[in-house]
Amino acid sequence: MSRLWEKGLPLDERVLRYTAGEDHLLDARLVSYDVRGSIAHAEMLAATNLISDEDCTAICDGLKALEQSFENGDWHISLEDEDVHTAIESRLTENIGPAGGRLHLGRSRNDQVLTALRLYLRDTALDLAKRVEGLRASIADLANRQGDVEIPGYTHMQHAMPSSVDLWCGGFDEGFADAVAGLKAVHKRINKNPLGSAAGYGTPGLPLDRELTTAKLEFDTTQSPVTAAQLSRGKAESALLFEIALMMQDLSRMASDLLMFYTQEFAYVSLAPEVTTGSSIMPQKRNPDVLELLRASSATTQACLDEALMITAKLPSGYHRDLQRLKSPVFRSIDLAIDSVDIMAYVLEGLAFLPENITMDEGIFATAEAYRLVTEEGMPFREAYRKVAERYAK
C-alpha cells in the first residue's frame, strides 16, 4: 500500500504519526460520503471522455463494494492508510486493477476531503435540526400537561413576577425554533460544490464538467472561482459550530433551571428515576448528573467553535495542512450536540412540576398592583410605583 502522495522516498514513522494525527480514526464517518463523491467524479470523467465507460463501471461497482464491506466491518482505516482517501483508493486499485488508478484524475485530496465534509455537514445540519424539532415536541408536551401550573419568574435569582410552566416552556421553545432556522441557514451555506477545484487552482488542460458533479451530488451551486474553495475552508464549519454553541447555551440554561428546581430547597420538579444516578457513599441520593453534564457541555461546544475559528484566523490564501485540524473540534461539537438534544428531550418526557411545593412571595404581585393603580385610579406610574414600594419596604 502506498499513500496517494508517495514518490518512493522514505517517510519517518514519527512524521507519519504526527501528520496523520487522528484522521484514520475520525475519517470513519466520511467513508460513505467519500464514496459518493468519488462515484460522481468517476461518472463525470466518463461523461467527458477522460476515462472509458468500462473503467467507470468498474470504479463505481468497486467503490460500492468497498462501502458495503466497510459497513460489514471487513476493513478499517489504519494509521498506515493515513486517511479515508488513501484507504479507499488503495483497496479499490487492489480489487479492480489499473482502473482504480484512473479515479484521481482531475482531483486533489484538497477538494476530495472538502467534498466529503460538505456532504457530511449538510446531512448533519438537517439531522440536528430534526432532532431539535423533537426536543421542541417534548417541550410542547410538557406545556400541554402542566402549562397552567404557576411558578415564580426570577430576576437576579429573586422572585420578580408571576410566571407559569407554559411561559417557561414557551421561552425555551422560541430559542430552539431559532436554532432550527439557524441550522437550515447553515445548510444553505454548506451546500456548494468544491469538487473540481483540485488543490485550489483548478485543472488546466482537463475539460472537467463541474456542473455535472454539482447536479449528481445535489449541491445548490458550484463553488466558483476555484480559488474560493480553499478560502472557504473553516467558514461553513464555524457557522455550524456557532449555531450549535447558541443552541447549547439554551440547553445549558434549561438544565440550570431544572437543577435549581430539583434541589430539596425548591422541590419544584421531580425527575424520572431512570435519568438520575446514585452516590457511592450516601444511600439516599438521586443525583441529576445528566443535567449537570448538559450544563457543562455548553462550554465544550463554545471551545470547539473558538478552536475552529483560531485555526483559520491568520492563514494566507490557498490550502494549508492546518485545516486538517478542523475535523476534531467539528466532529466533537456535532456529537455532543446530538447527544445533548436527545437526552434533554428524554429528561423532559419524565419530568413533572409539583404545584403543591411551589410558593410565591406576596411581593411577586407588586408590579400588577402598580399597574392597577394606573389603569383604575389614573395614578401616574412613577407615583404608583413608589406607593407600592413603600408597602414592601417595611
Number of C-alpha atoms within 10 A of each C-alpha: 12 13 15 18 9 9 8 7 5 7 9 7 10 9 10 14 13 9 13 17 17 17 20 19 16 16 21 15 14 18 23 21 19 25 22 20 20 26 24 19 30 26 24 21 26 16 16 15 12 18 18 17 15 10 20 24 16 18 27 22 14 22 25 15 14 22 19 13 13 17 14 9 9 9 13 18 21 14 16 16 22 22 26 25 23 20 24 24 27 18 17 24 18 14 17 16 14 12 19 23 16 18 23 17 16 21 19 20 17 22 23 24 22 20 25 23 20 23 24 18 22 23 15 18 24 17 14 23 21 14 19 24 19 16 22 22 15 21 22 17 15 20 19 13 14 16 18 14 17 18 22 19 17 13 9 6 7 11 17 18 18 19 16 17 19 20 18 18 20 17 11 17 21 12 16 22 15 15 23 22 13 20 27 19 16 23 21 15 17 25 23 22 26 31 34 28 27 21 21 22 15 19 17 8 7 12 12 24 15 20 17 18 25 22 14 16 20 13 20 14 15 21 21 13 12 20 19 16 27 22 16 17 18 21 15 19 24 22 21 27 28 21 23 26 24 19 24 28 21 19 24 22 15 18 22 17 13 21 20 14 18 18 14 9 9 13 18 20 19 15 19 13 13 9 18 15 13 14 10 7 7 8 8 8 12 15 18 19 14 18 24 15 13 25 22 16 21 25 15 18 28 19 16 25 24 15 18 23 19 13 15 20 10 8 13 9 12 15 17 13 8 10 16 18 16 21 17 16 22 21 17 14 23 20 14 17 26 17 12 22 21 15 17 20 19 16 18 18 17 15 16 15 22 15 15 9 11 16 12 15 12 9 17 18 14 18 16 14 16 21 17 15 18 17 12 8 10 11 15 13 15 10 13 19 18 11 14 17 15 9 10 10 6 5
